[in-house]
């Protein structure tokens, strides 16, 4: 996973309270300008079907988008659902990392902790599913 | 037919809305929390998102609360909300091979690479009323969760799973996917016209009403059709939602729960010209995919997808125009519901006509 992909993934899946804490700390130290307030909008989700391999429109997904300028760097933030705080945190924290703000090392270290937590959660979820693995036996003809 | 409008009744309409609210709240139970609906009525929430064609679990739960559990009404409310938001992005097309599964079964093969997982399923239960739930307490819930998670052997990695249909393709038993991938039409921007492309049909069914799709698919299963489906693979799981931001960079936004069904239908003989080229008979496939965990909808969609590919449609489930014109629950329920609205003038006209005909008949009988 590329670094930027990893950061987007962590911002989407990580714990919001810890991101809010970091974003507040960042906002007190950096020049932050909100270019676009968080607002809910739609994404048309497309998916490949497996008969012909064509993609089609499955339906729309509600997301939140916003844009900020942090120390002059323009960054967009996104979140699944109507989640203005997460979208804003995403924009601010991503911007701090992209702009190599002095708080960036601290943010990255929190991200590393979050990554472990998320991985553990995902492994646990799949391990529960794995308990339901089935191997049906074929019976003799009756 | 022309319609004549009515007016007035404002106070009564407002009072009806207040009475509706009172009926929801007049018992002494505490108001439902939206989170409770979202988490504990998850299949209803999924149905509302799928039929409302908007993936928004919290708002779908809110709509269910507002609609007092009526899923069609809730999906109508959700779709109305959808129309208030701008669509700013189209996702990077997701590949279901990347799905993080919570359930994966095959009715076609006992052994599939990666294995079958029943996941959260009610399929093998006896559907007996669980009286214990009537007295479910928080302490019991916590105890169950604690014990359920206890001694869990946590696996190192969640594997990815090959598609069963890809295995059949590798053997040449299914037609290959096409290399040219046209941009799909969007039926929310351009009205459906017939014959519709397959991708338009899939979009129409993905937002269709579960009961409507099921009834039509069942007609095909019951013999008013010739599909004889077998579920090659049924998956429930999460797909990544990726978009491109203003700078053209791909951004992961989150994951979306979906249900996917691939039904394998009876083999089709190769066309004579193709047979001369050495082409052999192959299976055919039907495809279903919808938001949330809704297996009946995905299976019904897949059966209808295959049925509508019939070369010479004879039966209702094979007739694309028939199927796609009636499966939208919001359209169909809206049409049925409109009959409750005043039709005084049109009915008076029918009444006048009937009275006139009867009078005419009586006059003839009396020799006037």
Interface residues (C-beta under 8 A of the other chain):
Chain A: X4 X5 X8 X9 X12 X13 X40 X41 X42 X43 X44 X45 X46 X47 X48 X49 X50 X51 X52 X53 X54 X55 X56 X57 X58 X59 X60 X61 X62 X63 X65 X67 X76 X78 X79 X80 X81 X82 X120 X122 X123 X124 X125 X126 X127 X128 X129 X130 X131 X132 X133 X134 X135 X136 X138
Chain B: X49 X50 X53 X54 X55 X56 X57 X58 X59 X82 X85 X86 X87 X88 X89 X90 X91 X92 X93 X94 X95 X96 X100 X101 X102 X103 X105 X110 X111 X115 X116 X117 X118 X119 X121 X149 X152 X153 X154 X155 X156 X157 X158 X163 X165 X177 X178 X179 X181 X182 X184 X186 X187 X188 X198 X199 X200 X202 X203 X206 X207 X239 X241 X243 X245 X246 X247 X249 X250 X251 X252 X253 X254 X255 X256 X258 X262 X285 X286 X287 X289 X290 X291 X305
